[in-house]
């Protein structure tokens, strides 16, 4: 309902009630006044007539005169509804005869009998009856009367009907004139009020109709509208204050849409990680859809006094502007107490869109428009700050949203940069040995499989060399690991120089190296092997103390397909030849004869028989290696290791596991070890976790998962205390099968770990696809990290990646107090190695103490 209609309707109702009440009140008043006046007039007339009658009688009027007088009185009152009637009592009738008069009613008889006056007021008339009481002077004419006798009565009657009719008629006329006049005045008042209110409201509505964004609220000025009424002005003053508050707290729809869209882009994919700089550039373009922003920059702390500054420009930038922006960001960093002198800062500039207008800014514009966000300590990826050079924002809300965007970008860009760095490092170390930069064991196996396939297709042979340094442990013991690492690095270059172009050299592990010699006959393989042996013997490394370190190597060789038709058997054959070279005096190349070939395969057959007999006789026994919680210095877990006990000797797993896999009994071996291990640990009251190695090749057996659950249930050990390790070196062709199996284990409450993390490409596939709880870092990185910055970087990267993913890290090959101390500084949670405890059949006390 519109205000003017409401006001008009309210006015009409009020007017109707007012005039109705006034009419009713005046009608009652007039009625009462008329009746009262009529009654008083009737009473006055009665008294006058009564007095006149006495006067007439006292003068001795004749009857005709008295009748004329009474007739005149009666005629004078007819127009006003007044009637006067004189009655004779029986006393007068007896003396003067009867006259024509109305018959007595009960009231008249009462008055004549009592001699007292009577007044009657009814709805229609007022009636007064006065008795004519004889006095002494009356007895002259009324001889038959006595003093006090009632001679008659005077009746005066005043009718109201005509008087009230006249009064109501006059009242109707008065109201007939007042109502139109009042309606006219009310309409004029309503029109004036409506015009005042609607005029201001129309202007206000026009302002509101122009609001399409939060910034448009600034154009509305409620205080400029005067409604002519104090109350309305107060209401709209309150509305003005509300608008002022809305300007400070309201969020523009475009900003919210931008934020939502930006959050959707914060999904970190492999493409984002690979092209993270392009990704940030696209974010800058998106920011410009709602905010004018020339620049987005991020700062990463690489080292104590080394920073990387990445500046992303929306378009091409002029040289003066580029320099001013660099200087401003440097000053911002230097002003923060947590950074102070920022030292060396590597600055990289990137252009998001080369098609936009060139960016040219003054020094004041650079200083005033940079919105930055810095943190006291480096966050993920080493990021310490992020900022945007935004245009002048119209409201505080956009600044708040920009703060939110920057704080989110800080983590996202830092995460992308961190993952980029980790991925780059891990991909490198997944293919390369960090000490020598040679291919690692994983790549060797992949290249071996590839070379076998190529040789089979093209019908040629190739060679394989297994190089094992003689007495290399003495180098580390006598001169230290630093000299030993230097020797290995120099040896890698020396051997590489002795090989042919296209030959592949890899570090298999420790002081073992392997060489693939593509398209080589047996004679060529022997010739290259001899050249490599001589190169190693000629190597001379001088220590800081001017000592000369020299060494020899035992080399075993194998030729495909003469000695084996698959990569594992080929390496196994070369390994046997290498051991024969060592047995023959070391520093030699063993060239296999026909007898050697028969002997090697006989050894392999004998080992296969030994494994089968050990499984049947249950001579496979579990050994337990402790795992330390570094922070609490407590033994919290044990890894179960397989051993074969044969004639009092303990045979390590690396001597029979591959054979067990090859002959298809690995699942039986695993079940046997797990059964015995769980039984022993339950009997000894072990309350911590149990790490159990699973061979992915065992998963192809349908009964494996069923038997595994049965053994755990029988032992009474809770599933959450059992951690199954997947050795990352193992190749799994069917990742979907492995994923389904591991997810089923996880659903049952078991935990999962990746062993030898960092030794191959599978690391990333496993992390991405499997619900991993633990990462066990490849032991070579741990053992060498005190002497190799690359190894230390690798460990740091894995620790950071695992922490960001909520995964616990276990460091392997912890063999000294110095390594353990370094792990404390790197915030690695758990440690395993000979310094913590060697594999054994018995358990250590929970409160760990280092061995003397």
N, C-alpha and C positions, 0 to 999 in steps of 0.2 A: 504494500500500500504506500502511495506517495504521501509525503508529509503534508502537503496542502490539503489533500483529501481528508487526511486524518484530522487536521486542525479544523477544517470546515465541518466535518461530521461531528467532532467533539463540540464545536461551538453550537451547532444546531441542537444537539442533545441538551447542552447546558441551557440554551435559550428556551427550549421547550419546557424543561423542568422549571426554569425561572418564571416564565410567563404563566405556566400552569399553576405553579405555587402561588404566584402573585394574584392570579385571578381568584383562586380558591380562597386565599386569605382575605382579599378585598371583598369578595362576595359574603364571607362570614362577617366581616366587619360591618359592611353596609347593612346586612340583615339585622345584626345586633343593634346598630345605631338607629335604624328605622324603627325597630320594635321599641327600643328604649325611648326614643323621641315620641313615638305614638302613644306609648304608655303615659309619658309625662304630659303630653298634650291632652290625653283623655282625662287624666286626673285633674289637670288645670281647668279644663272645660267643666268638669263635674263640680268643682269647687265654685267656679264663677256662676254656674247655673244655680247651684244651691244658694249661694249668697244673693243672687239676683231674685230668687223666688222669695226669700225672706224680705228683701227690700220691697218687692212689689206688694207682697201681702201687707207689709207694714204701712204702705201708702193708701191702701184700700182700693187697689185696682179692681176694675170690673173684670168679670170673667172674660169678656171679649178681648180686653187689653192683654190679660195674661196669656190667652191662647195665641194672640198675634205675636207676642214676645217669644213664646216658645217656638212658634212656627218659623220665626225669623232665625232663631238660633239653629234650628234643625236644617234650614235651607243653606245657611252659611257653611256648614261643614260637610255637605254632600260631596262637593268636588274633591275633598281630601279624605273621603271614606269615613267621615265622622258623623255619627248618628246620636241625637239627644232625645231621650224619651222620659216624660214625667208621668208617674203613676199615682193615683189616689188610693189611699187606704180605705178600709171599710168605715172608719170614723167620719171621713169627709163625705163618702158616698151616702152615709145615713143622713147627713145634713143638707148636702147640695145635690144629691142625685148622682147617678153614674154618668161617666163620659166614655167616649170611644177610645179605648186603649187596648193594647195587646194583653192577652191573658198572662197571669203571673206564672212564672216557672218556679222551680224549686229554689233557685238562688234569690229571687225577689221575695218569695215567701219567707225565706230565712232572714233576709235583711229587715222586712216589715215586722217580723215577729221579734227579732233581737234588738232592733234599733241600732245596729252596728254596720258601718260601711263594709263593702266587699270588693276586692280587686281580683280579676281573673285574667291570666295571660295564656293564650293558646297560640298554636302555630299560625293561625290566620288572623287573629284579632286580639284587641285588649278591651276588657269590659270593666267599668267601674260603676258600682251602685251605692249611692249615698242616701240614707234615710232622712226624711224631713221630720225632725223631732219637734214637737210643740213646746213653745216656751210660754212665758206668762203673757207676753204681749199678743200671742196668737189666740188666746182664749177669748178676745173681744169678738172675733169672728167665728171661731169654732167653739161654740158654747158647750157642745157635748163632749169636748176633749179635755184632757187634763195635761198638766205639764209633764213632759216626758212621753206623751202618747205619740205614736208614729202616724203622721198625717199623710205620708206618701213616700215616694222615692224618686230620685233622679238617676236615670241610667244613661251613661255615655259609653258608646261603643266605637272603637277605632279599628277599621279594617286595614291589614298590611298589604294585601295582594297588589293593589294598584301602586302603592308606594314602592314595593320591592321590584315590581315590573319596570317602573320608571328608572329606579337606581341601576338595575342590571342592564337596561338599554343604554344608559349613559356610560356604563363600564365597558360594554361591548364596543361602543363607538371609540372610546379612548384606546382600547387595545388594538382595534382595527387600524388606528393611525400609528401606534408605536411599533407593532410587529414588523411591517415592511421597512420602517426606518431602521430598526435594529438589525434586520437581515441584511440591509444594504451596507450598514456600517461593519457588520461582521464579515461580509464578503470582501469589503475593501481591506480590512485588516488581514484576512487570510491571504489575499493576493499580495499584499505588501510583504508579509512574512515569507510567503513562498518564494517571491521574487528574490528577496535577500539571501535566503538559504540556497535555493536552486542555482542562483547565479554563481555563488562561490563553489558549490558542489560540482557544477559543470566544469569550472576551471580546474578543480582538483581532479576530477575524473579524466579530463584531457591530459593532465600531467601523468596520472597513473597509466593511461592507455599507451604512453610513450615508453614505459618501463619494459625493456627486453633483457636487461642484464642488471646485475647488482650495481654496477657503476652508474646506471641511470637514476638510482635513488637520490644521487647527489643533486639532481636538478629540481627536485620537489622542495618547495618552501612553504610549509603549512602556515607559518607565521604571517605570510603575506595576505592571507584570506581573512577578511573581517566579516563575520556573520551577523553583526549587529546585536548579538545577544551574549551576555557574559558567560552563561552556561555553555553555549555552543562553542564559544571561543576557548573555554577551558578544556572542553572535550577534544577539540582539534589541536590545542597546544599539547595535550597528552599524546595525540597521534603523531605530532611532530617529534616529540621525544622518542617515541617508539621507532620512528623511521631512522633517527640518529643512531639508535642502538642496532637496528638492522644493518645499517651501513658498516658497522664494525664486526658483526657476527655472521651475516649472511654470506653464503658461498655461491658464486656464480655457477650456473648450470654448465657453462662452457668449461670452467675450471674443473668441476667434478667429472665431466665427460673426458676431459684431458687426463685427469688423474687415473680414472678407470682404464682408459686406453693405454696409458703409460704402464700401469701395473700389469696389463695383459702382455706387454712387451718384455716384462722382466723374467720371462721364462728362459732359462739359460739352456740353450741347445748346443750341439757340437758345432753348428755353423756360427753361432754367436761367439763361442770360445775361439774358434779358428780366426774369425774376422772381427775381433772385439773392437778394434778401432773404427771400422765401418759401422758397427752396431752403435757405438757412442755418437758417431756423426749423425746417424738416423734419429737418435733420441733428441739431438739438438734441433733437427728440422721439425720434429714433433712438438717440441717446446715452443717453437716460433708460431705454431698454429694458434696459441692463446696468449703468448707473451713475446714481445720483441726482444730477442736475445741474440747478440752477436757471437758470443763465445761461451763454451763450456770447457772447464779445465779440471784436471785431476792430478793429484800429487801422490807419489809413491815413495816411501822410504826404503831404499835398497840396502843401505848400510848405515852405520852410525853417523857418517857425515856425507852420505851420498843419496841424492834424491833424483827421481825421474819426474819431470813435469810434462804432462801431455796436454797440449792446448788444441782444442777443436774449434775452428772458425766456421761460421755459417757460410761465408763466401771468401773469395780472395781478400787478403789483408795487405794494407800498405806497410812498408818497412817501419816508419815511425810508430805506427799503432802497435805493431808486433813488439817492438822494443819496450814501449811504455807498458804494455800488458805484462811482459816478463818482469820488468822492474817492480810493478805494483804487487804482483804475486809474491815476489821475493820479500818485499817489505812486509807484506801480511804475515808470511811465515816467520820472518825475523822478529816480529813484534810479539809472537807467542812465547811465553816463558818456557814451554816444554821443548821448543826447538832452538831458539836463540840463533846462533850462527849456523846457517843451514849448510855451509860448506859447499861441496861440489853439487851442481844441479844440472843434470842432463835434460835439455829442453827439446821437445819434439812438437812440431806444428803440423796440423792436419786440416784440410778443407773439406767440409761436409758436402757442399754443392758449388761446383765451379761456375754454375750458370747464374748465381745471384750477384747482386751489386757488390762491388768492392767495399770492404769495411775500412772506414777511416774515421778515427775518433780523436778528440782532443784529450789532453791530460786530465782535465777536470771530469770529462765524461767517463774516462776509464776509472778514475778514483771513486766517483760517486755512484756509479751504477753497478759495481761488482758486488754481488750477493754471494758470500762464501760461507762454508761450513767446515770447521777443522776439529780434529779430535786430538786429545793429549797423547794418546799412545797409538801406534800403528794398528790398524784393524786388518781384517783378512786381506791377503794380497799385499800387505805393507802400505795400504792406502792411509794417508793422514789428512787429506783434505779434498774438498771438491767445491766448485764455485760456478756461477753463471753470471755473465755480464748482461743483465736485463735492462730493458727500458724503464722509464719512470712509471711505476705502478700507481693506479688511481686510488686504490683502497688497501687497507691493512690486510684484508682477507687474502689477497693475492700474495702478499708477502708471507703470510702464514702457510699458504699452500706451497709456495716456492720453497720454504724451509722444509716442509714435509717431503717434497719431491727430492730436494738435495740430500736429506738424511737417508732417504731410501736409495737414491742413486749412489751414495757413498758406499753402501753395502753391496749393491748390485755390481757397480763398476769394479769395486775391489774384488768381489767374488769372481767376476769374469776374468779379470787380470790374473788373479791367483790361479784359477783353474787353467788358464792359458799357459801360465808359467809352469804349473805342476805337470800339465799334460805334455808340454814341450820337453821338460826335463825327463819325465817318466818314459815318454816315447823314445827319447834318445837312449836313456839307460836301459830300456827294454830291449834294445838292439845292440847296444855297445857296452863293453866293459869300461867302467868309468876311470880305471887306472891307466890302461894302455890304449884306450880308444879303438881297440879291436872289436870285431863282432863277438858277441857272447855265446854261451852254450845254446841258448834258445834258437838264435839265428843259424847256428851251425847245423842243428837238426833240420830246420826248415830247408836250408840250402842243400843238405845232403839228400833229402827226399826229392827235392827238385832236380838235383843232378842225376839221381838214379833214373827218374822218369825220362829225362832228356837223353841219357845214355842208352836207355832201352829203345827209345824211338829212333835214334840215329845209328844204333849199333856200334857204339865205340865204348872203350873202357876208360876209367879214371882211377886215380890213386888217392889214398888217404894216409896222412902221416899223423902219428900220435907222439908228441914231444913231451918228455918229462925231465925236468932239470934234476941233475944229480946233486944230492946233499944241499939243496937250497935252504933247508932249515938252518944250516950253520951260518948262512949269510945273515939271516934275521937275528940269530942268537948272538953272533959276534959283532955285528955292526949296527944292529937295530933295524926296525921296520922301514924307516925312512930310506936307508941305503938299499934295503931289499926292494922297495917300491921303485926306486930309481933304476936299479938293475933290471927289473922286469920291463920298465918303460923302454930302456935302451935296447934290451933284448928284442922287444917287439919290432922296433925299427930295423934292427940288424937282420932279423929273420925275414922281414918283409922285403928288404933289399936283395936277399938271396933267392927269392921266388921269381917265377915268371910272371909276366903280365897276365892277369886273369886268374891267377891262383888266389885262393881264399884262405886267409889266416884268421883264426879265432882263438880266444882264450877260453879253454874248457872249464877252468877253475883252479885256483891256487897257483901252482907252478906247472900246470899242464896246459899245452897248446895243441891245437889240431889244425891240419892243413888239408884243403881239398885241391886236388890237382886235376882239373877238367881235361878230357881228351888226352890222357897220358897212358902209354903202355908201361909194362913192368920195368923195362930198362930206364925209361925216362923218370919214373917214380924213384928208382934207386939213386939216380944221378942227382935229382933235386934234394933228396933226403941227405945225401952226403954233403952237398953244398951247404945245406942248412946246418948240419953238425959242425962243419968247419967254421961257419960264420959265428956260431955260438962260442966255439973254443977261442976265437980271436977277439971276443968282446972283452974289454978291459975298462972297468969302472973305478974311478979314483974317488975315495971317500974324502970328507972334509979334513980328516987327519992324514991325508996323503997315502992312505993304504990302497993297494990295488986289489980289486975283487974280480976274480976270473972263475969260470965254471965250465961244466960240460953238460951234455944232455944225452939221454938214451932215447932212441927213436925207433918206434915200431911202425911198420907200413903194411897196407893191405891194398889190393887191387880189385876193383869191380869189373866184371863179375867172377873173376878167377877164384876169389877167396870167400865171397858172400854175395847174396843177391838182395840184401836189404841193409838199411843204414845201421841198425843196432848190431847186427852180426858182423858187419864190416868193421865197426869200431871195436867190438869185442875181440875180433881177430887181431887188429892192430895193437890193442891193449896187451894181448898175450905176447905178441912179438916184442913190445916194449919191455915187458918184464923179463923176457929171455935176454934182451940186450943188457939189462941191469945185472942179470945173473952171470952174464959173460964178462963182466968187469966194468960196465958202465961206459959212457962216452962213445957209444957205438950205434950203428944202424943195423938192425937185424933184417936180413933179406930172407923171407920164408922159402923153405924148400918144400918138396912134396911131403916129406915126413912131418914137417912142421904143420902143414895143413891138416893131416890126419890126426896129429897129436892135439891140436887146438880143438877140433870138433869132438875128439874123444873127451877132452876136459869139459866141454860144454855139456856133453851127454851125461858125464859123471855128476856134474852139478845138478842137472835136472833130476837124476835118480836120487841124489842126496836130498833135494827139496821134497820130493814125493815121500821118501821114507821118513823124513822129519815130521811131515804133516800126519802121516799114518801113525807114527809112534808118539805123536804129540810132544816132540822135542822142541817145538817152537815155544819159546818162553818170553814173557813180557819184561822189559826193563822200564824203569821210571826215571825221567829227568825232570827236576823241579823247575817251577816257574815262579819268579819272585815278584811280589808287589813292591815296586821300588820305593814308593812314598812311605809305606808302612813297615818295610823290611820284614815281610812275612811271606812264607811259602803258601801260595794260595791255589796252586794247581800243579798237575804233573802231566807230562806228555808220555804216552805209552809208545814204546819202541819195540820192534820185533827183533828177536835174536834166535838163532838156532844153536842148540847145545849139542856138540858132536865130540864124543870121546874126551870130555873134559874141557874142550875148547869152545869159546863163544864166537860165533860167526855173525858179523854185522849184516844189517838188512841190505846195504848197498851191494852185497856179494850174492844175494839170492832173490831179491824182489823182482828184478827184471826177468829172471828165468821163470819165476812163478807166474808172472804175467804172460810170458811167452807160451808156457805150456798149459795155461788156462786154469790154474788152481789158486789164483790170488784171492778169490773170494773165500775159499776154505781156509787159507792162511790167515786172512783178516778176522774171520769168525773165531778161529782158535785163539788168537792173541787177545781179542776183545773179551771173550768169555773168561779166560784166565785172569786178565787184568782187572776186570770188574769184581770178580770173586775175591782177589787178593786185597784190593783197595777197600771193599766193603768190610772185609774181615779185620783190617787194620784201622777202621774207623775214620778213614779220610773224609773230611767234610767239604773240601774245596772242589774245584773243577777238574775234569779229566779231559785232556786233549787226545783224540784218537785219530790217527791218519786213515783216510779212506782212499782207496785207489779208484779213480773214476771208471776204470775198466771193469771193476767188480759190479758196477751198477747195471750192466746189461743182463745180469742174472735175476730172474723174476723173484727168486726166493730170498734175495739178499736183504731187502728192506724188512721182510717178514721175520727172518732170523735175527736181524739186528734188534728189532723191537722186543722179540722174545727174550733175548739175552739181557737186555736192560731191565725188563720187568722182573726177570728171575733174580737179578742181583739186588734189587731193592733200592738202587740208586736213582735219585730223581732225574728226569730228563734234562731239567734246566742246569744240572751240574755237569753235563756231558757236552763237550765241544768237538764237533767233527771237522777235521782239517782236510781241505782239498789242496793237494800239492800243485802249485801253479805251473810247474814244468810239464805236468802230464797233459798230453794233447787229448782233448775231448771233441770228437767229431760231431756228436749229437748234443749240442748245448741245451736243446729243448728237453731232452730226456734228463739231463743233469739238473736243469732248473726245476722240473717237476718233482724230481726225487728230493732235492734240497728243500723246496717249499713244503713238501710233506713232512720232512723232519722238523722244520721250523714250526709248523702247525702243531706238532706233537710236543713242543716245548724245548727241543734240542737247540743248541747254539752252533754257529758256523764260523769257521776261520779259513783264511787263505794263507797257506804256507809258502815260504820263499817268494813273498810279494816283491815284484820288481824284476823278476828274472825273465819275464816274457810279456807279449802283448795281451795275453789272457787276463792280466791284472784288471784292465779297464772293463772288459766284458764281464768278468766276475763281479766287480763292484756295481756295475750298472744293472745286472740281471738278478743277482742273488742277494738275499737278506743277510749280509755279512755282519758279524759281531766283532771279530778280531782280525787284525792284519799282523802277520809275522814277517818282519822285514828280512829280506835275503841277507844271510849272515856275512857275506863278503863285504857288504857296505858297512856293517857295524864294525867288523874287525879292522877295517882300513880307515875309518872316518877320522881318527886322530891324526893321521898322516896325509890324508887326501881331502882337499877341500871339495872336490867333486862328490866323493862319497858322503861327506858331511851334508852337502847341499841336498843330495838325494834323500838322506834320512830325514832332514828337516822338511822337505817337500811332502814326504809320505806322512810324517807326523801331522803337519798342518792339514793336509787333505783328509786324513782320518778323523781328526778332531772336528773339522767342519761337518763331517758326515755322521758324527756320533759313534765312531768305531774306536775300540780300544787297540792300542799298538803294543805288540810284543817284539822286543829286540832279541835276535838270535846271535850266537857266537860271542856272547859277553865273556871274555876270557881274562879280564884284568880289572883291577879297582879303578884304573884311569878311565876305561870305557864306561863303567857303571856311573862314575861321577859325571861324565859328559852326558850320559842319558838323563841324569837328574836335571841338568841345565836345559836340556832339550824338551823336558816335560814328557818324556816317554813313560808310559804307565808301568810296563812290565818288562822283565828281563829273563833270558834263558841262555845258558852256556856253561862251559866248564868252570868258570869262576863262581857261578851260582851253585853248581853241583853237577857232577858227571852222571850219566845214566847208570842206574844200579837197580838191584832187586829190592832193596829196602828203601823206606821213606826217611826223609830228614825231619828234624823237629820243626814245628810251625814257625817259631821265632828264629829267623835265619842269622847265622854268623858266618863270615867268610872263612874259608879253609886257611889254616896257617901255612 
